[in-house]
């Protein structure tokens, strides 16, 4: 990770309600045991448009096939000085309220709540997601929030089954 570029990206996020999610969140929670290629960033409501303007992105309605799932959102993908960034505002408010503040490379960053991250990874359950889940196994979970996230996805049985198979005590 190019520290200067990362700090520049953080500067473009200043004053915005955001958090990193997906693979980059795994990097933060696993203390760099996993590298990431793109940066997935959730921004609340109109902050998506402000961020797009700052990094040269164009917000549009998207329909993206991701494995067996279809994602319908507003967002954009942009190459910002060699770093691929994917941004969306189609994330529930509760996740912004529960976002986690961490220090990374000497910077304060906001990331997806842990239980939301593992629920999403278990839902997708691709090879890379299963590897991420194994990297992140820990016992101190907010089980109530994890259940709510699994229910929000409408796949509680699948998510809990995948989590158990990858070492979580749920």
N, C-alpha and C positions, 0 to 999 in steps of 0.2 A: 504494500500500500504506500503510495506516494503521500507522505505526511503533509507536504505543502498543498497538494491538490485537495486532500481531505479537509484541511482547514479552510480552503477557499470555498468548498462546497458547504461547510458549516456556516460560513459567513453569508452565503446566499439564503440560508435557512433562518438567519437571525430575525427575530420578531414574529416568526410564523409558528403556528401550532402544528407540529410534525412529530413523527417517530419513524425510525428505521424498522423494517420488518423483513421476514424471510431469511435468506442466507446470511446477510450481513448481521442480522440479530443473532444468528447462531455464532458468528465470529465473536461478537461482543460477550455473549453468555459463556462461550467455551474458552475464553481468554486466548484467542488467536489459534486455537487448535484446528480451525477450519478457515481456509481462504475463501474469498468470495470474488465473483466476477462482476456482477452488476450490483447496483445499490437500489433496493426497493425502499421507497419513501412514501409514507401515508401523510397526507396533509388535510387539515380540516376545512371543509367547505371552500370558501373563496381563496384561502391561502394557496390552493393548488394553482390558481391562475396567476397569483403574484409570483410564485416560485417559477412557473413556466416562463414568465417574462424575464426573470433574472437569469435563467440558464438557457434561454433560446428554444424552449419547447412550445408545442402547440397542443392545447388540451382538445380532446375529441372524445366522443362516445365510442367505446370500444367493446367488441365482443371477442374474447380470447379463449381458445380451447387450450386447456391445461390438463393433460392426461384425460381422465374420464369426465372432467368438469368443464363447464362453460362459465366464464367470468364476464359479466356485463357491467361495465363501469365507465366513469369519466377519468381520463388520465392521459399520459403521454410517455414516450420513450425518447431519450435524447442522448447523444454522445457529447459530454461536456469535457472538453480538453483531454479526450482519451478515456474517460470513465463513463461507462454506460449507466444511465440513471433511468429508472422506471418509477413514475409517480402516479398516485391515485388519490381520489378523495371519497372513494366508496367504502369507507371503513366506519363501523358504528361508533358513535360518540363515547360509549362506555370504555372503549379501548384507549381513547385519548385521555380520559380521566384516570385510567390505570397505568398509563405508560410509565416506564422505568427510567430513572436518570442514572447514568453510569459515566465513569471517566474512561476515556479511550484515547491513547496517544497524547495525553495531557489536555484533552478537550472534554467538555461536558456534552454528552449526547443523550438523546431520548430514544428508547427502543420499545418495541412491542412487549406487552406483558408476557412473562414466561409461559403461563398456562395457555394463552392464546397461540403462542408460537408452537408449542408441542401439539396442541389440538389440530392446528392447521397442517403441520408436518404429518401427523398420523392420518388425517383425512386424505391427503395426497398420496401417501405411502408409496412413492416411487423409490427406487434404490437409493438415491441421494438423500431423500427424506428419512428413510430408515437409518442410514448412517448418521445423519444429524441427530436423530432421536437417541441413538446409542451414545453419542458424544455428550449429550446433555443430561443423561439420567441423574436424577437427584430425588431425594425423598421428601423434602419440605415443599409440598405443593399446596396451593389453595384449592382444595378439592371442590368446594362449592363453585368457585369461579370456573374451574376446568369443566365441571358438569354443565354450567350455563353456556360455555363456549361450544361444547360438543352438541348441546341441544340447539344452539343457534345455527349450527351447520346442518342440523337434521340427521346426524349420523352418529349418535352417542354410542350405540353398540359397536360399530366399526372402529371408532376412535379409541374407545377403551380397550378393545381387543388388540389393536395394534400397539397401544402403549404397554399393555401387559406383556406382549410378545417381545418387546424391545427392552424390558427390564424395569418398567415403572410399577410401583405397588399401588394400583388403583382398583 
